[in-house]
């Protein structure tokens, strides 16, 4: 009987040690899980900040594009006005030399406006490209974030 009691007491002590080990392991895992959660939260916050920054960049490029489009429209109108004026001057000219001089002056203006217009078109196209690229990066980031969130929810 005494041996049984000693055996039971030994078993009880071993069980207590195992329980303490399990308890320490659970606490360690809980701590590790807390660190992982904090790390994931920090990563998500960083991604959110990046997305917000990219959205601000997109808005800036959108505003630039709209300003360029407005300027392009204005320059196009001026260009058409200049073309109409050059035709009017051509018809109203009294002398051949005067008409030639005025026409040369108008052609120089039109060439300058055309160069300015070409520069604006290039800038507009560059802005469109940058805007499309930023949108693509933003969409890619959103897809990656959604994919990660799906992975985490499925593994949890």
Order of alpha helices (4+ residues) and beta strands (2+ residues): alpha-alpha
